[in-house]
Amino acid sequence: MKSQTRFLIALALLALLMAGPFLLTAALLMSDERFSRILPELVDRWLPIGGMFTVLAFILGVGLLRGLFRRYVHGLSGMAEQLRLMLAANRNFRIALAGPPEAQELARAANELAMQRDALLSDVEAQIDQAKAAVEEEKNRLAALMSELSAGVVA
């Protein structure tokens, strides 16, 4: 699921959490006969203030939710892109330590894995170079031996 879709779902849940108790309270008050007579008077008096506080709290909640999504969701998406770059294009690239502490710890772990991978690859390359040198040495010995033979060997 895309991060934008998750953000919209989170906004809908926030709106439901903000307006749900308010609407439930209004429904309960309207169901009681004692309050149904005075409810219009209470609504005229307190609805603008309650609505204003609800809208203000919703705006603050949206700001908080947006900040959290920017820090965590978009930050982790950027980290995944940097990991792909490190794996595919640039072996020496490392992930920048940015964002919240949890994301920084994840970046540290990914960088440690990359360093371990590089050490293993370097070790494999060194072993391949040693094997190539040993084969080249054997080839040179065989060539020297063949040049010392005066007559060919027929089987």
C-alpha positions in Angstrom: 0.0 0.0 0.0 1.4 3.4 -0.9 2.3 5.8 1.8 -0.2 8.4 0.5 -3.0 5.9 0.8 -1.9 5.0 4.4 -1.8 8.7 5.2 -5.4 9.2 3.9 -6.6 6.2 6.0 -4.8 7.7 9.0 -6.6 11.0 8.4 -10.0 9.3 8.1 -9.3 7.5 11.4 -8.2 10.8 13.1 -11.4 12.5 11.9 -13.5 9.6 13.2 -11.7 9.7 16.5 -12.2 13.5 16.7 -15.9 13.7 15.6 -17.1 10.2 16.8 -17.4 11.0 20.6 -19.0 14.4 19.8 -21.6 12.8 17.5 -22.2 9.9 19.9 -22.8 12.3 22.7 -25.3 14.3 20.6 -27.1 11.2 19.6 -27.4 10.1 23.3 -28.7 13.5 24.4 -31.3 13.6 21.6 -32.6 10.2 22.7 -33.3 11.4 26.2 -36.6 13.3 26.5 -35.3 15.6 29.2 -32.5 16.8 27.0 -34.4 16.8 23.7 -36.4 19.9 24.9 -33.3 21.9 25.9 -30.9 20.5 23.3 -31.6 23.2 20.7 -30.8 25.8 23.2 -27.6 24.0 24.3 -26.6 23.4 20.7 -27.0 27.1 19.8 -24.9 28.1 22.8 -22.1 25.5 22.8 -21.8 24.1 19.3 -19.7 26.9 17.9 -17.2 26.6 20.7 -17.1 22.8 20.6 -16.8 22.9 16.9 -14.0 25.4 17.0 -12.1 23.2 19.5 -12.7 20.1 17.4 -11.5 21.8 14.2 -8.4 23.2 16.0 -7.6 19.7 17.5 -8.1 18.1 14.1 -5.7 20.6 12.5 -3.1 20.0 15.2 -3.6 16.2 14.7 -3.2 16.5 10.9 0.1 18.4 11.5 1.4 15.8 13.9 0.3 13.0 11.6 2.0 14.7 8.6 5.2 15.2 10.6 5.3 11.6 11.7 4.7 10.3 8.1 7.4 12.6 6.8 9.9 11.4 9.4 9.1 7.7 9.4 7.4 6.6 6.3 9.1 8.8 3.7 12.4 8.5 5.6 12.3 4.7 5.4 11.3 4.9 1.8 14.4 7.0 1.1 16.5 4.6 3.0 15.2 1.7 0.9 16.2 3.6 -2.2 19.7 4.2 -0.8 20.0 0.5 0.0 19.2 -0.4 -3.6 21.8 2.1 -4.8 24.4 0.6 -2.5 23.5 -2.9 -3.7 23.3 -2.2 -7.4 25.4 0.7 -8.4 28.0 1.8 -5.9 29.6 -0.7 -3.6 31.3 2.0 -1.5 28.1 4.0 -0.9 26.8 4.1 2.7 23.4 5.2 4.0 23.3 8.6 5.6 22.3 8.6 9.3 19.3 10.8 9.3 15.8 10.8 10.7 14.5 9.5 14.0 16.7 7.4 16.3 15.1 4.1 15.1 15.8 4.9 11.5 19.4 5.9 12.3 19.9 2.6 14.1 18.5 0.7 11.0 20.9 2.7 8.8 23.8 1.8 11.1 22.9 -1.9 10.8 22.6 -1.7 7.0 26.0 0.0 6.8 27.6 -2.7 9.0 26.1 -5.4 6.7 27.5 -3.5 3.7 31.0 -3.4 5.4 30.8 -7.1 6.1 29.7 -7.8 2.5 32.6 -5.7 1.2 35.1 -7.6 3.5 33.8 -11.0 2.2 33.9 -9.8 -1.4 37.5 -8.6 -0.9 38.4 -11.9 0.6 36.9 -13.8 -2.3 38.7 -11.5 -4.7 42.0 -12.1 -2.9 41.5 -15.9 -3.1 40.7 -15.7 -6.8 43.9 -13.6 -7.3 46.0 -16.2 -5.4 44.5 -19.0 -7.4 45.2 -17.2 -10.7 48.8 -16.6 -9.5 49.2 -20.3 -8.6 47.8 -21.4 -12.0 50.1 -18.9 -13.8 53.1 -20.2 -11.9 52.2 -23.8 -12.8 51.8 -22.8 -16.4 55.2 -21.1 -16.4 56.8 -24.2 -14.8 55.2 -26.4 -17.5 56.4 -24.1 -20.2 59.9 -24.2 -18.8 59.9 -28.0 -18.6 58.6 -28.3 -22.1 61.3 -26.0 -23.4 64.0 -28.2 -21.8 62.8 -31.3 -23.6 64.8 -31.8 -26.7 62.7 -34.4 -28.3 58.9 -34.6 -28.3 57.2 -37.2 -26.4 54.9 -39.5 -28.5 52.5 -41.7 -26.8 
